[in-house]
Amino acid sequence: MILLAEAANATKKGGQDLIGGIDVRVNRNHFGRQTESFQADLELSFLPDDAPFPGVFIRAPVVEKILPNVQGVQQAEQQVAESVVAPSRSVKDEAAQRATSREVEIMGVLPGRLKRAVEAGGDVPAAEEAGDVIAVKQGNVFGTSFHPELTPDCRIHVWWLKQVLQAVNQRRQSQ
């Protein structure tokens, strides 16, 4: 998801460039270093059944903020310390413009981190925990903090292929 974000913080100077496409700011390596990787069962309502999805998190970013949809560079994000901002996107194709002008949809959240800290004796106000945003979609761009390709569960891939087919069919009908 970091590559697709319009802005990322907690990054190194000269580190990974962004290509953008999703109007979010992510916090890079939110869960820590590679040695702190983990797997969690995720409740993803867009998948066809109620079975949890096994999310594999490796140096994973999380969405820190949903950004406004703007043409060009996210200029306000350039003022955030230690942030990297994607270059200006120029949209020439009408269908691509419609796809990037949509709102960001939150597709998955990892709940319970604060609640578990409280249960372990931490002094954390967790009454209204929202959780960490770990999957988003904007138009025809989808990003996750976890690695669906590292599990034997193919439901996200099947869902995404259906999204692609639906978009192709809609484009054909509009021509």
N, C-alpha and C positions, 0 to 999 in steps of 0.2 A: 504494500500500500504506500510505502514511503515514496517510491518512484512516481506514483500517480498523483500525489498530493500537490496542491498549489504552494504549500509552505511546510517547512519542517524545522523544528528547533532541536536543541541539544545535539547539534551536528558539528563535525570538525570542519575547519576551513580547508577548502580544496578537496572535501570529501565527495560523496555521491551527489551528482546533479539530479535535478528533478525534471520530469517532462510535463508534469501537471495533468489536469483532466478532471480532477475531483476537487471541488471547492472546500478543502479542509486544511487545517494545520495539524500535523502529527507530531508527537513527541517520539523521537527516534530512540530505539532500544529501551522503551518504557519499562519492560520487565527485567532489564539487566543484561548481563553478558551471556554469551553462548552457554556457559556452564550452568546458568540459571534457567535454561529451557525447561518447558513442562508441557504436559498434555492435559486438556480439560474437556469434559463433556459439555457441548454447547447446545442450547435450545435455539434453533434457527427456524422461525415460523414460515419462511419461504420455501422450506424443503417439504417434499410431498408427504412425509409421515412424521409421527411424533417422536421417533427415536432420536436420542441425542447424537450430535455429530462430534467425532473425536478430533478436536482442534489441537494441532501441534504448534506450539509457540516457540520460536527460536529468535532471540534478539528482536522481539516484536515491537513495532510502534503501535500506539493507540491514537485515536482521533482526540485531539485536545480541544479543537474548536471547529464548528461549522462556519465557513466564511461566506460573505455575501457573493453573489454571482456577479462578476464584473467582466467587461471586455478588457483585455490587456492584463498587465501585471497587477498582482495584489499589493498595491503600494503601501497600504497600512501595515502589511506584514513585514515589509522591508525595515520597519522601525523597531521590530521585536528583536531584542538582543539574541545573538547566537542563532538566528534563523536564516534559512536558505529559502529563496523564493524561485518558483519556476519561471522561465522566460515567458514573454507575452505569447498568448495563443492567438493565432489569426485563423478565423473560421471563414472559409470561402464557400464551402458546400452548404446549401440550405438545410439538408437533413442533419449534417454535423452540427450546424448552429442550433437547431432545435434540440438536439441531444445534450449539448453543453449548456443550454439555457435553463434546464430543469433544476429543481431543488435537489439537494442531497438527501437521500433516504438512508436512515439508519437501519441496517439489515441484521445486525447482531451486536449483542452486548455481553460482556463477561461480568456477571454479578458476583457479589459475595466476598470480595477481597477485604473490604473494611469490616464486614460482619465477622469474618474469620479472625481478623486482628483483635476485635473486641472479645470474642470467645476465648482467645489465647491470652487475655489479660491486658491488652493494649487499651489506652485511654483515647478512643477515637469516636467522635460522634457519627454513628452509622444509622440513625433512624430513617433517613430518606436517601439511602445510597442509590445512585443511578447506575453505577457500574462503569466499566471501561468500554467505549465504543470500539468494536473490533471488526466490523464489516459495514461497508457503505456502498451505495450505488448512486450514480448521478447520470441520468440518461442511459447511454449504452456503455458506461464505464463502471466496473465493479472492482472493489479492492478489499482485501482482508489482511488482518494482522497475523493470522495463522496460515499454515501451509496445507491446504486441502490435498495437494498432490502427494503428500507424504503418508497418507492413510489408504487402506484398502476400500474405504467408503467413497463411492463415485457419485453420490447424490448431488453435490455442488456442481460437478462437471456436467452431469446430465441436465440440471436446471439451467446452467449457463448456455449449453448448446440449444436448449429450447428457447431461451431468450434471443439468441442469435437468429434462429429460424423465424421466430415471430417478427423480429425487426426486418429481416429480408422480405418476408411476405407483406408486411405493411408498406415497405418501400415500393415493391412491385405493384401493389394496388394503387398507390398514389401517382404512379407514372402514367 
